[in-house]
């Protein structure tokens, strides 16, 4: 049985910088994949593998985004970086909870992840997108 996706990419999430939008799409796909695996419950190994990917991916992607901010002289870089560190911490917690076999908490954390990502993209990344558009 197909399960509804936890998160859906939509035009509302577009911030206008193509490389960042593409990375958000990839991150959303990974979160959905993990959610499906957790829903299926019989996919422990798959879920663990996706969690590993989800833990690695933002490390590279966030550094790219922060590099772009640094090169463009974006003044809110530090507070933006703190939000990225927060997500990396949350994914680490998610992995620990999963390893401890606590699927209920894993579900709760999936929703926290969803809220974090939606909010971060809509507020912080969007502000950066607008800054880049306005910067010659
Ligand atoms: Fe960001």
Boltz pocket constraint, residues with backbone or C-beta under 6 A from the ligand:
constraints:
  - pocket:
      binder: B
      contacts: [[A, 65], [A, 80], [A, 84], [A, 120], [A, 124], [A, 125]]
      max_distance: 6.0
